[in-house]
Amino acid sequence: MTYKARKRLALFVLVIGLPVYIVVAATIMSYMMSQQVRFPIAVELVVYVLLGIGWAFPLKWIFKGIGQPDPDAPPKQ
């Protein structure tokens, strides 16, 4: 994938994908807490941690090197 395409995809993920993921994660946690039988605190903590950092690992390759100059661009003179 080209640098420009990765940059656009990263922007899409941050502007559209991450807010959608936040809504889904909040819905999951809301559902877990609204049940008649409440989950133990340790289970809730694990779910919070997994939902909190779980999105970053699959998408790490998109964001890697985005802040650097385009490596495929011709050198400026």
Distance bins in CASP14 RR format, pairs under 12 A and 6 or more apart:
PFRMAT RR
TARGET T0000
AUTHOR 0000-0000-0000
RMODE 2
METHOD distances of the structure
MODEL  1
1 7 0 0 0 0 1 0 0 0 0 0 0
1 8 0 0 0 0 1 0 0 0 0 0 0
1 9 1 0 0 1 0 0 0 0 0 0 0
1 10 0 0 0 0 0 1 0 0 0 0 0
1 61 0 0 0 0 1 0 0 0 0 0 0
1 62 0 0 0 0 1 0 0 0 0 0 0
1 64 0 0 0 0 0 1 0 0 0 0 0
1 66 0 0 0 0 0 1 0 0 0 0 0
1 72 0 0 0 0 0 1 0 0 0 0 0
2 8 0 0 0 0 1 0 0 0 0 0 0
2 9 0 0 0 0 0 1 0 0 0 0 0
2 70 0 0 0 0 1 0 0 0 0 0 0
2 71 0 0 0 0 0 1 0 0 0 0 0
2 72 1 0 0 1 0 0 0 0 0 0 0
2 73 0 0 0 0 0 1 0 0 0 0 0
3 9 0 0 0 0 0 1 0 0 0 0 0
3 10 0 0 0 0 0 1 0 0 0 0 0
3 62 0 0 0 0 0 1 0 0 0 0 0
3 64 0 0 0 0 0 1 0 0 0 0 0
3 65 0 0 0 0 1 0 0 0 0 0 0
3 66 0 0 0 0 1 0 0 0 0 0 0
3 67 0 0 0 0 0 1 0 0 0 0 0
3 68 0 0 0 0 1 0 0 0 0 0 0
3 69 0 0 0 0 1 0 0 0 0 0 0
3 70 1 0 1 0 0 0 0 0 0 0 0
3 71 1 0 0 1 0 0 0 0 0 0 0
3 72 1 0 1 0 0 0 0 0 0 0 0
3 73 1 0 0 1 0 0 0 0 0 0 0
4 10 0 0 0 0 0 1 0 0 0 0 0
4 11 0 0 0 0 0 1 0 0 0 0 0
4 66 0 0 0 0 0 1 0 0 0 0 0
4 70 1 0 0 1 0 0 0 0 0 0 0
4 71 0 0 0 0 0 1 0 0 0 0 0
4 72 0 0 0 0 1 0 0 0 0 0 0
4 73 0 0 0 0 1 0 0 0 0 0 0
5 11 0 0 0 0 0 1 0 0 0 0 0
5 12 0 0 0 0 0 1 0 0 0 0 0
5 62 0 0 0 0 1 0 0 0 0 0 0
5 66 0 0 0 0 0 1 0 0 0 0 0
5 70 0 0 0 0 0 1 0 0 0 0 0
5 72 0 0 0 0 0 1 0 0 0 0 0
6 12 0 0 0 0 0 1 0 0 0 0 0
6 13 0 0 0 0 0 1 0 0 0 0 0
6 59 0 0 0 0 0 1 0 0 0 0 0
6 60 0 0 0 0 0 1 0 0 0 0 0
6 61 0 0 0 0 1 0 0 0 0 0 0
6 62 1 0 1 0 0 0 0 0 0 0 0
6 63 0 0 0 0 1 0 0 0 0 0 0
6 64 0 0 0 0 1 0 0 0 0 0 0
6 65 0 0 0 0 1 0 0 0 0 0 0
6 66 1 0 0 1 0 0 0 0 0 0 0
6 67 0 0 0 0 0 1 0 0 0 0 0
6 68 0 0 0 0 0 1 0 0 0 0 0
6 70 0 0 0 0 0 1 0 0 0 0 0
6 71 0 0 0 0 0 1 0 0 0 0 0
6 72 0 0 0 0 0 1 0 0 0 0 0
7 13 0 0 0 0 0 1 0 0 0 0 0
7 14 0 0 0 0 0 1 0 0 0 0 0
7 62 0 0 0 0 1 0 0 0 0 0 0
7 63 0 0 0 0 1 0 0 0 0 0 0
7 64 0 0 0 0 0 1 0 0 0 0 0
7 65 0 0 0 0 1 0 0 0 0 0 0
7 66 1 0 1 0 0 0 0 0 0 0 0
7 67 0 0 0 0 1 0 0 0 0 0 0
7 68 0 0 0 0 0 1 0 0 0 0 0
7 69 0 0 0 0 0 1 0 0 0 0 0
7 70 0 0 0 0 1 0 0 0 0 0 0
7 71 0 0 0 0 0 1 0 0 0 0 0
7 72 0 0 0 0 0 1 0 0 0 0 0
8 14 0 0 0 0 0 1 0 0 0 0 0
8 15 0 0 0 0 0 1 0 0 0 0 0
8 16 0 0 0 0 0 1 0 0 0 0 0
8 62 0 0 0 0 0 1 0 0 0 0 0
8 66 0 0 0 0 0 1 0 0 0 0 0
9 15 0 0 0 0 0 1 0 0 0 0 0
9 16 0 0 0 0 0 1 0 0 0 0 0
9 17 0 0 0 0 0 1 0 0 0 0 0
9 59 0 0 0 0 1 0 0 0 0 0 0
9 61 0 0 0 0 0 1 0 0 0 0 0
9 62 1 0 1 0 0 0 0 0 0 0 0
9 63 0 0 0 0 1 0 0 0 0 0 0
9 64 0 0 0 0 0 1 0 0 0 0 0
9 66 0 0 0 0 1 0 0 0 0 0 0
10 16 0 0 0 0 0 1 0 0 0 0 0
10 17 0 0 0 0 0 1 0 0 0 0 0
10 18 0 0 0 0 0 1 0 0 0 0 0
10 59 0 0 0 0 1 0 0 0 0 0 0
10 60 0 0 0 0 0 1 0 0 0 0 0
10 61 0 0 0 0 0 1 0 0 0 0 0
10 62 1 0 1 0 0 0 0 0 0 0 0
10 63 1 0 1 0 0 0 0 0 0 0 0
10 64 0 0 0 0 1 0 0 0 0 0 0
10 65 0 0 0 0 1 0 0 0 0 0 0
10 66 1 0 1 0 0 0 0 0 0 0 0
10 67 0 0 0 0 1 0 0 0 0 0 0
11 17 0 0 0 0 0 1 0 0 0 0 0
11 18 0 0 0 0 0 1 0 0 0 0 0
11 62 0 0 0 0 1 0 0 0 0 0 0
11 63 0 0 0 0 0 1 0 0 0 0 0
11 66 0 0 0 0 1 0 0 0 0 0 0
11 67 0 0 0 0 0 1 0 0 0 0 0
12 18 0 0 0 0 1 0 0 0 0 0 0
12 19 0 0 0 0 0 1 0 0 0 0 0
12 20 0 0 0 0 0 1 0 0 0 0 0
12 59 0 0 0 0 0 1 0 0 0 0 0
12 62 0 0 0 0 1 0 0 0 0 0 0
12 63 0 0 0 0 0 1 0 0 0 0 0
13 19 0 0 0 0 0 1 0 0 0 0 0
13 20 0 0 0 0 1 0 0 0 0 0 0
13 21 0 0 0 0 1 0 0 0 0 0 0
13 55 0 0 0 0 1 0 0 0 0 0 0
13 56 0 0 0 0 0 1 0 0 0 0 0
13 58 0 0 0 0 0 1 0 0 0 0 0
13 59 1 0 0 1 0 0 0 0 0 0 0
13 60 0 0 0 0 0 1 0 0 0 0 0
13 61 0 0 0 0 0 1 0 0 0 0 0
13 62 1 0 0 1 0 0 0 0 0 0 0
13 63 0 0 0 0 1 0 0 0 0 0 0
13 66 0 0 0 0 0 1 0 0 0 0 0
14 20 0 0 0 0 0 1 0 0 0 0 0
14 21 0 0 0 0 0 1 0 0 0 0 0
14 22 0 0 0 0 0 1 0 0 0 0 0
14 55 0 0 0 0 0 1 0 0 0 0 0
14 56 0 0 0 0 0 1 0 0 0 0 0
14 59 0 0 0 0 1 0 0 0 0 0 0
14 62 0 0 0 0 1 0 0 0 0 0 0
14 63 0 0 0 0 1 0 0 0 0 0 0
14 66 0 0 0 0 0 1 0 0 0 0 0
15 21 0 0 0 0 0 1 0 0 0 0 0
16 22 0 0 0 0 0 1 0 0 0 0 0
16 23 0 0 0 0 0 1 0 0 0 0 0
17 23 0 0 0 0 1 0 0 0 0 0 0
17 24 0 0 0 0 1 0 0 0 0 0 0
17 25 0 0 0 0 0 1 0 0 0 0 0
17 55 0 0 0 0 1 0 0 0 0 0 0
17 59 0 0 0 0 1 0 0 0 0 0 0
17 62 0 0 0 0 0 1 0 0 0 0 0
18 24 0 0 0 0 0 1 0 0 0 0 0
18 25 0 0 0 0 0 1 0 0 0 0 0
18 52 0 0 0 0 0 1 0 0 0 0 0
18 54 0 0 0 0 0 1 0 0 0 0 0
18 55 1 0 0 1 0 0 0 0 0 0 0
18 56 0 0 0 0 0 1 0 0 0 0 0
18 59 0 0 0 0 1 0 0 0 0 0 0
18 62 0 0 0 0 0 1 0 0 0 0 0
18 63 0 0 0 0 0 1 0 0 0 0 0
19 25 0 0 0 0 0 1 0 0 0 0 0
19 26 0 0 0 0 0 1 0 0 0 0 0
19 55 0 0 0 0 0 1 0 0 0 0 0
20 26 0 0 0 0 0 1 0 0 0 0 0
20 27 0 0 0 0 0 1 0 0 0 0 0
20 55 0 0 0 0 0 1 0 0 0 0 0
21 27 0 0 0 0 0 1 0 0 0 0 0
21 28 0 0 0 0 0 1 0 0 0 0 0
21 51 0 0 0 0 1 0 0 0 0 0 0
21 52 0 0 0 0 1 0 0 0 0 0 0
21 53 0 0 0 0 0 1 0 0 0 0 0
21 54 0 0 0 0 1 0 0 0 0 0 0
21 55 1 0 1 0 0 0 0 0 0 0 0
21 56 0 0 0 0 0 1 0 0 0 0 0
21 58 0 0 0 0 0 1 0 0 0 0 0
21 59 0 0 0 0 1 0 0 0 0 0 0
22 28 0 0 0 0 0 1 0 0 0 0 0
22 29 0 0 0 0 0 1 0 0 0 0 0
22 51 0 0 0 0 1 0 0 0 0 0 0
22 52 0 0 0 0 1 0 0 0 0 0 0
22 55 0 0 0 0 1 0 0 0 0 0 0
23 29 0 0 0 0 0 1 0 0 0 0 0
23 30 0 0 0 0 0 1 0 0 0 0 0
23 51 0 0 0 0 0 1 0 0 0 0 0
24 30 0 0 0 0 0 1 0 0 0 0 0
24 31 0 0 0 0 0 1 0 0 0 0 0
24 51 0 0 0 0 1 0 0 0 0 0 0
24 52 0 0 0 0 0 1 0 0 0 0 0
24 55 0 0 0 0 1 0 0 0 0 0 0
25 31 0 0 0 0 0 1 0 0 0 0 0
25 32 0 0 0 0 0 1 0 0 0 0 0
25 47 0 0 0 0 1 0 0 0 0 0 0
25 48 0 0 0 0 1 0 0 0 0 0 0
25 49 0 0 0 0 0 1 0 0 0 0 0
25 50 0 0 0 0 1 0 0 0 0 0 0
25 51 1 0 1 0 0 0 0 0 0 0 0
25 52 1 0 0 1 0 0 0 0 0 0 0
25 53 0 0 0 0 0 1 0 0 0 0 0
25 54 0 0 0 0 1 0 0 0 0 0 0
25 55 0 0 0 0 1 0 0 0 0 0 0
26 32 0 0 0 0 0 1 0 0 0 0 0
26 33 0 0 0 0 0 1 0 0 0 0 0
26 47 0 0 0 0 0 1 0 0 0 0 0
26 48 0 0 0 0 0 1 0 0 0 0 0
26 51 0 0 0 0 1 0 0 0 0 0 0
26 52 0 0 0 0 0 1 0 0 0 0 0
27 33 0 0 0 0 0 1 0 0 0 0 0
27 34 0 0 0 0 0 1 0 0 0 0 0
27 51 0 0 0 0 0 1 0 0 0 0 0
28 34 0 0 0 0 0 1 0 0 0 0 0
28 35 0 0 0 0 0 1 0 0 0 0 0
28 39 0 0 0 0 0 1 0 0 0 0 0
28 44 0 0 0 0 0 1 0 0 0 0 0
28 47 1 0 0 1 0 0 0 0 0 0 0
28 48 0 0 0 0 0 1 0 0 0 0 0
28 50 0 0 0 0 0 1 0 0 0 0 0
28 51 1 0 0 1 0 0 0 0 0 0 0
28 52 0 0 0 0 0 1 0 0 0 0 0
29 35 0 0 0 0 0 1 0 0 0 0 0
29 39 0 0 0 0 0 1 0 0 0 0 0
29 43 0 0 0 0 0 1 0 0 0 0 0
29 44 1 0 0 1 0 0 0 0 0 0 0
29 45 0 0 0 0 0 1 0 0 0 0 0
29 46 0 0 0 0 0 1 0 0 0 0 0
29 47 1 0 0 1 0 0 0 0 0 0 0
29 48 1 0 0 1 0 0 0 0 0 0 0
29 49 0 0 0 0 0 1 0 0 0 0 0
29 50 0 0 0 0 0 1 0 0 0 0 0
29 51 1 0 0 1 0 0 0 0 0 0 0
29 52 0 0 0 0 0 1 0 0 0 0 0
30 44 0 0 0 0 0 1 0 0 0 0 0
30 47 0 0 0 0 0 1 0 0 0 0 0
30 51 0 0 0 0 0 1 0 0 0 0 0
31 38 0 0 0 0 0 1 0 0 0 0 0
31 39 0 0 0 0 0 1 0 0 0 0 0
31 44 0 0 0 0 0 1 0 0 0 0 0
31 47 0 0 0 0 0 1 0 0 0 0 0
32 38 0 0 0 0 1 0 0 0 0 0 0
32 39 1 0 1 0 0 0 0 0 0 0 0
32 40 0 0 0 0 0 1 0 0 0 0 0
32 41 0 0 0 0 0 1 0 0 0 0 0
32 43 0 0 0 0 1 0 0 0 0 0 0
32 44 1 0 0 1 0 0 0 0 0 0 0
32 45 0 0 0 0 0 1 0 0 0 0 0
32 46 0 0 0 0 0 1 0 0 0 0 0
32 47 1 0 0 1 0 0 0 0 0 0 0
32 48 0 0 0 0 1 0 0 0 0 0 0
32 51 0 0 0 0 0 1 0 0 0 0 0
33 39 0 0 0 0 1 0 0 0 0 0 0
33 41 0 0 0 0 0 1 0 0 0 0 0
33 43 0 0 0 0 0 1 0 0 0 0 0
33 44 1 0 0 1 0 0 0 0 0 0 0
33 47 0 0 0 0 0 1 0 0 0 0 0
33 48 0 0 0 0 0 1 0 0 0 0 0
35 43 0 0 0 0 0 1 0 0 0 0 0
35 44 0 0 0 0 0 1 0 0 0 0 0
37 43 0 0 0 0 0 1 0 0 0 0 0
38 44 0 0 0 0 1 0 0 0 0 0 0
39 45 0 0 0 0 1 0 0 0 0 0 0
39 46 0 0 0 0 1 0 0 0 0 0 0
39 47 1 0 0 1 0 0 0 0 0 0 0
39 48 0 0 0 0 0 1 0 0 0 0 0
40 46 0 0 0 0 1 0 0 0 0 0 0
40 47 0 0 0 0 0 1 0 0 0 0 0
41 47 0 0 0 0 0 1 0 0 0 0 0
41 48 0 0 0 0 0 1 0 0 0 0 0
42 48 0 0 0 0 0 1 0 0 0 0 0
42 49 0 0 0 0 0 1 0 0 0 0 0
43 49 0 0 0 0 0 1 0 0 0 0 0
43 50 0 0 0 0 0 1 0 0 0 0 0
44 50 0 0 0 0 0 1 0 0 0 0 0
44 51 0 0 0 0 0 1 0 0 0 0 0
45 51 0 0 0 0 0 1 0 0 0 0 0
45 52 0 0 0 0 0 1 0 0 0 0 0
46 52 0 0 0 0 0 1 0 0 0 0 0
46 53 0 0 0 0 0 1 0 0 0 0 0
46 54 0 0 0 0 0 1 0 0 0 0 0
47 53 0 0 0 0 0 1 0 0 0 0 0
47 54 0 0 0 0 0 1 0 0 0 0 0
48 54 0 0 0 0 0 1 0 0 0 0 0
49 56 0 0 0 0 0 1 0 0 0 0 0
50 56 0 0 0 0 0 1 0 0 0 0 0
50 57 0 0 0 0 0 1 0 0 0 0 0
53 59 0 0 0 0 0 1 0 0 0 0 0
53 60 0 0 0 0 0 1 0 0 0 0 0
54 60 0 0 0 0 0 1 0 0 0 0 0
55 62 0 0 0 0 0 1 0 0 0 0 0
55 63 0 0 0 0 0 1 0 0 0 0 0
56 62 0 0 0 0 0 1 0 0 0 0 0
56 63 0 0 0 0 1 0 0 0 0 0 0
56 64 0 0 0 0 0 1 0 0 0 0 0
57 63 0 0 0 0 0 1 0 0 0 0 0
57 64 0 0 0 0 0 1 0 0 0 0 0
59 66 0 0 0 0 0 1 0 0 0 0 0
60 66 0 0 0 0 0 1 0 0 0 0 0
64 71 0 0 0 0 0 1 0 0 0 0 0
65 71 0 0 0 0 1 0 0 0 0 0 0
69 75 0 0 0 0 0 1 0 0 0 0 0
69 76 0 0 0 0 1 0 0 0 0 0 0
70 76 0 0 0 0 0 1 0 0 0 0 0
END
